Amino acid sequence: MQHEISSVDAGWWIVSHENKLWLPDGELPYGSAEKFALVGAQAMPVGEWQGETVWLIRENRDEHMMSVRQLIDLDVGLFQLAGRGVQLAEFYRSHRWCGYCGHEMNLSTREFAALCPHCRQRYYPQIAPCIIVAIRRGDRILLAHHARHRSNIYTVLAGFVEVGETLEQTVAREVMEESNVKVKNVRYVTSQPWPFPQSLMVAFMADYDSGDLQPDKKELLDADWFRYDQLPLLPPAGTVARRLIEDTVALCRAEAE
């Protein structure tokens, strides 16, 4: 899958190193390889966007290396491809050596995988499933200000799936741990690849069942039940969290009318 870039190559360029992305002028590079001085670099195609190849180059450009979060306002498809590139770059960086026998790894020529020529182990990029859930109580939605968020954004609850759990069990456990609330009527909504660093967000909606709200102060700075038409600062559009909130607001508004 590796390809030495020539002067005739063009497309979208994901230049990534240590979970960072090269964003000259704050944008994902698009155009000819010559325009961005990429001729001679080793690259691999990771997808296609609007008829153009999306290339991954595993390289540190020092300047203009930024988080993929800078691209969150891009079209969803291109953002997901950028996230794929960053995750693959980190996967290959962390799999230079075999974890079983210590020998140097080879990259597969047929798929996104790393192969050990000595013990024949095959490694694939691993994805961490994570639930995210909007909880409704009448005309209100449970929103929290997470300790990890630098801004004053309030969002829905989320957490990683543990070994041996179903997704529904994770919803119940995470909500109880973070808010002391029991939920019911848990239903699947959608999913979203989330490259921070390699998650798959699995989104649910649920209804309040019982319990007094008691935020886990280690995880949450604040949490409350917000009326659907009196909401705080929310996550940006394009995130699955924002969709869950908007879907819940639509349900509340429909019942209120």
N, C-alpha and C positions, 0 to 999 in steps of 0.2 A: 504493500500500500504506500510505501515511501516513494517519493518522486522528487527529483532535483528540479527546482523551478528554473524555467528558461524565460527569455524575454517575451515569448509569445503567451505565457500564462497570465491569466487575469481572473478576477472574481472578488470575493470577500476574503479578507485575511484575518485569521485569528492567530495572533502572535502571543503566546502565553508562557508564563514561568511562575512557579510557586503561587498558584491560584490568582495570579494577576494577568491583566490583558493589556496589550499595547493599543492605546487609543490616542494617536496623534490628533490634535485639534478636538479632543474629547469625543471622537466618533470612531466607529469600527471602519478600518481602512477598506476602501472599495476601488477597484480599478486595476491597472496593469502592474505586474511585478516590478517593472522598471521604475514606475512612479514612486514606489516605496522602498527602493533599493533592496529588493528581496531576491533578485536573480542569483542563483547558485545555492540558495537555502534548501534544506531537506524539508519536504512538506508531505502531508497526506490529506486527501479529500475526506471531509467529515459530513458532507451533505450538499444540498443544492438549494438555492434561494432565488426565486424569480428567474429561473433558467441559467443562473450563474453558479459556478462551483464555489463552495465554501472550503477554504484551505486552513489546515492547522500547521503552524510552525512552532516548534518547541524551542524558544529562544528568549533570552533576556535582553531587552533593548535599553535597560537602565532608565531612560527618560520616558515619561508618559505611560508608565505601567500603572494601571488602575484596577479597581474592582469591577467585576462584571455588573455590579449593581448600577454602574453609570449608564447601562444600556436598558434599564428596566422599562423605559418608555418606548423602546423599539416595538415593531410588530412582533407578536408573540412567537411566530415561527422562527424569525431571525434571532430573537433573544434566546430561544431554546437551543439553536444551533451554536450560538456563542457559548452558552453554558456547557453544551456537550464538549466543545473544543477545550475549554478550561479544565473540565473534569478529566478528559482523556490525557491532556498534558500532565496533569498531576499523577494520574494512574501510571503512566510510563515512567515518570520521574521516580516514583516510589517503588517501581518494580524493575530496577536495573539488575537486581540480584535475586536469585531464587531463595525463598524463605525456608525451603526444606533442606537444600544441599549447599547453598551459598554460591553456586556458579552464576556467571553472567548470563542474562536472559537475551533472547532474540524476540523481535517483534513479528507477529504473525503477518503473512502477506495476504491473507484471505479475510481476516476479521479483526475487530478490536480486541486483541489478546496479546499476552506475553507468554513465551514458551521457553522452558528450560531444556537445553540440548543434552544435559547430563542425566537428569532423573525423569525427564519427560512430563513434568508437571505443567499444567496449562492454567494461566490466571486470566480472569476477566475483571473488568471494572465492577466494583461492588457499589450497590445503591442502598442507602439507609431509608426505609419507609418511615414516614412520619404522618401522624394524623393531625388534622386541623378541624375544629368544630365550632359552629355557631349555635349558641344555646338561647332559645326563646322562652320567655315567660310572659304570656299575655301580649301586651303591646310594648314589651321591653326586650332588650338583647344584652347578654352578658359580655362586657368588653373590659379589657385589662391593659394597663400600662406595664409592659414587661421591663424588667431590670436591664436586659441586654439592649434595649432600644435607647439610643441617645436622644432622639427627638421625643416630643410629648405625644406620640401616636398611641392611640388605643386600638386594640385589635382583639381578635378572638383567641381562644386557647388552642395550644398545639403541644405535641410531644412525640418523642420517638417510640416506635414499637419495640417492645422487649422480646427476648427469646421465648418462644412458646405461647405467645399471645395471638389472638385474633385481632383484627382491626377494631372490632366493636368493643372488645375487652380493653384495648388501649384507650379508646375514647372514655369509657367509664372510669378507668384508673386515673388517667391524666386529669380529668375534670375534678374528680374527688380530691386528688393530691393538691391541686393548685387552688381550688375554690371551696372545697367542702360541700359541693353540690352533687346530688344524684340526678342522672338524666334518664329519659325514656324516649321511645320512638326515634331511635337513631337510624338515619337513612343516608345512604351514599349520594353524593352530588357530582363530584368530578375529581380529577387529579391534575397535578402540575409538576413537571420536573423542576427542581429547585437546586441550583448549583452552589449551595452554601453549606458545606462544600459539595456534597453528593447525595442530596435527599430527593425523595419522591413524595410530594405532599398529597395525601389522600384526604379529600374534603368531605365532611359530613355536616348535616344539620340535626339538631336534637331539641327536645322539649324539656323544660324543667320538670323534675319530679318531686324532689324534697331537699331539705337542708338549708341552713342559714349560711349566707355567703361569708366566708372567712378566707381571704387571700393568703396564699403562702408567701410570706415576706421575703423569702430567699429567692423566689422566682419573679414575684410581681411587686411593683411599687404601689399599685393601686388597682382596684377592680370594683365595678358597680353595675347595676342594672340601669341601662339607659333607655329612655323612651325613644321610639323609632324616629321621631321628628325633633329630637333634642340630642344629637350625637356629638361627641368630641371630635378631635382631629383623627382622621382615619388613614389606613394604609393607602398607598397610591393605586390608581386604576391599573388593571392588568395583572394584579396579584390575585391569587385564589382567595386570600383573606377578604379583600375588598368585594369580590363576587359574593361570598357567603353573607357578608353584611348587607349588601344590596338586595340579595334574594330574601333575607329575613325581613328587611324593611318593607319590601313589596308585599309580603304576606301580612304584615301588621297593618299596612295601609289599606289593603283590600278588605280586611275584616273591619277596620274602623269606618270605612265608607259604606 
